[in-house]
Amino acid sequence: MNNTDYMTDETTLLTRSFNNGNNTDETTTVERGGETASFESTDCKRIFKGQFFALSSIFALCLFGGGMMKYNMHADGNTPGENLAPLKTGLGEYNVKEEDMYVVSELGEIYGKSHHSKKEYSYSSCLEDKHYSKKTAKTAFELPFAALFKDVKGEKKFEASSLIKVNDAYYSICDNSWAISKFDASLTPFSTSNVQIGDPDRETEDSGYEALVHHNNTFFVVRESVEHMNTISDSSSYHAIIEELVITDDGLDYQIIDQCKCEYEFEGDSKGFEGAFGMLGLDGEFYMIGLCEGNHCSEGRKFDAGNGRLILMKKNAANVNDDCIWKTVKKIDIPESANFRDYSDIEVTSTGKVIVTTQEDSAFWIGQLNGINDGVLDPDGIVFDADEYKIYEFPKSNECFPVYCNVEGVTFINDQMIMAVSDKMKSKGKQPFWCLEKDQSIHAFVLP
């Protein structure tokens, strides 16, 4: 056997033997035909328990009920750490992509690369971070969406995308559902007070709901980016749609008051408005401010970090000649200090305090928007204070991996706490398995 033998797509069987959980003299053997490669653990320390791992630079899979330890690799006399290809096992194939590397070095160090990122994580990076507790939020409470409802209305997926608080209740939306979720502030599990308002299957397609705003007893719900056909020119363009919904008196359904497209044009249907907030202006008009998911409000340049944008909009009502439309008033740059690869939600208080979350970087930025006083904005004077901000991270696992991989909605509880919701983890190997634990959930965090 040699290294090139393993650089194939042939099925490989992974077997293991160990000393009944004593964590000593453990050996994992990979067999292909009559050829084997062994992975021996030494100086065993419980780093992972019962986890499924892909080794990138070593390229091997190891399964241990007792834990994952330091591993030295031996294959036909080759030195530890030489290039063996990713393996297939009877449990299925773990595809390791260059942008999704998670490795264990021959010295036992745990490393990882986040999705679409050159940013690396390692166990030692947390151990050596003297400011970890000063920049990392602490989980206070969390619960999956499925455990909140007494009646889930047949829903199995809750791809949460936005969260707001109105009076004593939280309201959330999911981009796969047409319902508005309402939760009592106590977040009691399986409570009749927690309901889905409206029919989750109102339309055959997914809603694309990504942002939720409340003003004057009306919910403004933003569909991220929808293709609009022009029958005259036989062309299409992509624009967000804002629905205005009013909840019925029984609290179980809503009425659609208006549906208007936004003037701002996106490059496609996957990187439109991901968050929004709304406020009255000095002129007495109501303004919606959309948060672009991609940097530069672009799909092509979406990962050019530090180029977040807001779009300030005002509604032009429909008339005899034209449909209603949310006209673009101005574009507002988010400070470069919010150096994120994407932007997943925004919340702004009546004093201009603002929080912006990122899904890709599992972090959030808290700063100040000038031009907002007592819940009223100055359309001409609204601008970020570039010098006033703090950046925090969501908690990591004990192995220093990001586990809050899909935070898409956020709101302030008070000056010391925030509430957030998480989307469903990406499937087909686009995200590592440990993103599953926190997905489709609501979370309360204490700020450092």
Summary of the structure (lengths in Angstrom):
residues: 448
radius of gyration: 24.8
end to end distance: 53.3
largest distance: 81.8
contacts: 1478
relative contact order: 0.11
helix: 6%
strand: 47%
